[in-house]
Every structure is written in C-alpha cells, then in structure tokens.
Amino acid sequence: LEMHDDEPVVELQRVDHDSRVHLDIESDDVEAEARRLEALGAKRIAVIKTWVVLEAPTGQRFCVILPQRHGKVGPHANVWE
C-alpha cells in the first residue's frame, strides 16, 4: 500500500497464529516499550533478534520493533513522550 513517507506503513503478511491482524509498534527503546506494555497487561511471547513479540489480553499479537524509517518522522506521525 502506498503511504506518505511519514505515515504508518501498512504491509500484508501471513501469520501462524489465530489473530488476523498483526501490528508492529516502532520504538527507539524496544525493551523499555515492551516492559511498559507488559505493565499494561501484555504478555511477552518471544524475543527475536532486535524485536519483541507480545500478546494483548485479548489475544492480539503484535511486535515492538526498532524504527524502520530513520529521519522520516513528520506531521503525520504519532509521537508519545
């Protein structure tokens, strides 16, 4: 799917778990973000190379990954301090 350089990237991929949607959350501190999400109720499933796979209490799996578009944060991006 075509997006602006500073908008979220949407990709399609086949997954081997029940959830039909898989989100990747970019963070410059993957471990700290994973711990924050665990404190909110997520369960750590795996650590793979430089990313962490988590599962929400609802069963939705997602990953915390390093930023994929360095220097491309712009007016369409969400940033939390």
C-alpha positions as CSV (number, residue, x, y, z in Angstrom):
1,L,0.0,0.0,0.0
2,E,1.3,3.5,-0.8
3,M,1.7,5.9,2.1
4,H,3.4,9.2,2.7
5,D,6.9,8.8,3.9
6,D,5.9,10.0,7.4
7,E,2.7,8.0,7.7
8,P,2.3,4.5,9.2
9,V,3.4,1.7,6.9
10,V,0.8,-1.0,6.1
11,E,2.1,-4.3,4.9
12,L,0.4,-7.7,4.4
13,Q,1.9,-10.9,5.8
14,R,0.8,-14.4,6.5
15,V,0.9,-15.3,10.3
16,D,0.8,-18.6,12.1
17,H,-1.5,-17.5,15.0
18,D,-5.2,-17.0,15.3
19,S,-5.3,-13.3,15.1
20,R,-6.0,-12.0,11.6
21,V,-4.2,-8.6,12.2
22,H,-0.6,-8.1,13.4
23,L,0.7,-4.7,14.3
24,D,4.3,-3.6,14.7
25,I,5.0,-0.7,17.0
26,E,8.2,1.3,16.4
27,S,10.2,2.4,19.4
28,D,13.7,3.7,19.8
29,D,13.9,1.7,23.0
30,V,12.3,-1.7,22.3
31,E,12.9,-3.2,25.7
32,A,11.5,-0.2,27.6
33,E,8.4,-0.1,25.4
34,A,7.9,-3.9,25.8
35,R,8.1,-3.5,29.6
36,R,5.6,-0.6,29.5
37,L,3.2,-2.7,27.5
38,E,3.6,-5.7,29.8
39,A,2.8,-3.4,32.8
40,L,-0.5,-2.6,30.9
41,G,-1.3,-6.3,30.6
42,A,0.5,-7.6,27.5
43,K,2.3,-11.0,27.7
44,R,5.8,-11.5,26.3
45,I,5.8,-14.3,23.7
46,A,9.3,-14.1,22.3
47,V,12.4,-12.1,21.7
48,I,13.6,-12.4,18.1
49,K,16.8,-10.6,17.0
50,T,16.0,-7.0,17.7
51,W,12.2,-7.1,18.3
52,V,9.8,-8.4,21.0
53,V,6.6,-10.3,20.2
54,L,3.8,-9.6,22.7
55,E,0.2,-10.7,23.1
56,A,-2.6,-8.4,24.3
57,P,-5.0,-9.7,26.9
58,T,-7.5,-10.1,24.0
59,G,-5.1,-12.5,22.2
60,Q,-3.9,-10.0,19.6
61,R,-0.2,-10.5,18.9
62,F,2.0,-7.6,18.0
63,C,5.7,-6.7,17.9
64,V,7.8,-3.8,19.2
65,I,10.4,-3.1,16.7
66,L,13.2,-0.5,16.1
67,P,12.3,2.4,13.9
68,Q,12.2,1.4,10.2
69,R,12.2,4.8,8.6
70,H,15.0,6.8,10.3
71,G,14.6,10.5,9.9
72,K,11.1,10.2,8.4
73,V,9.1,11.3,11.4
74,G,6.9,14.2,10.2
75,P,3.5,15.8,10.7
76,H,1.5,12.5,10.1
77,A,3.4,10.5,12.7
78,N,2.2,9.9,16.3
79,V,4.9,10.6,18.9
80,W,4.4,9.9,22.7
81,E,6.8,11.4,25.2
